[in-house]
Amino acid sequence: MEKSKKNAENRSKQLYTHTGGSKSLERLGEEEERIESIEQREESSRLLSRSDSLAQALGKEHSSRVRGIGLGPTSSQVFGMNSHQASNRAQREETQRVLVEVQAELVAEKLKKKVVEDEVAAEKTKRHAIEDEVAVGKIRMQAMESALICLLQGQGEKLPSDVAAWMNSLEGHIRN
């Protein structure tokens, strides 16, 4: 008996109670009693779900594991996605859809820009061609005027006054 008293005295001096694992036997017993009482009150708590008897007695599941099943499956694999995850997924899908639409609009705008740039380039080419034709026409006109002047002056005869005035005006244009 003396040994029993001595052990009791020594246990009372300990700061922490001894446990056989991460939980004391007393806590394990209390949790088992809570689980049994929940299962007796609610039949639906026996089914595997996010609100089953284990979840009610022991608290919310961690996202990386499911109690009683082991390390393999996660809660989203066993129970499906929760509403928060589903809304995130819906938001991602909506964002992806909008992104695809914006990219399609961007491609369409780039194509429109390319068409306009091609039209502008074609108009510039036409304008240059017309300017070249006008320049060639001016050169031909000057050549004809010069030839006409030479022919008329080569005859040696005096030109009528109206033709002479016209010739003088042509010479002024040729010099300009």
WOSUL-V143785 format. One record per helix or strand of 2 or more residues. SS is the DSSP state (H for helix, E for strand). FROM is the first residue (numbers start at 1). TO is the last residue. Records with the same first field share a line. If there is no record, write none. Layout:
# WOSUL-V143785
SS->FROM-TO / FROM-TO
This chain:
# WOSUL-V143785
H->2-13 / 25-41 / 43-46 / 53-58 / 75-79 / 83-154 / 161-175
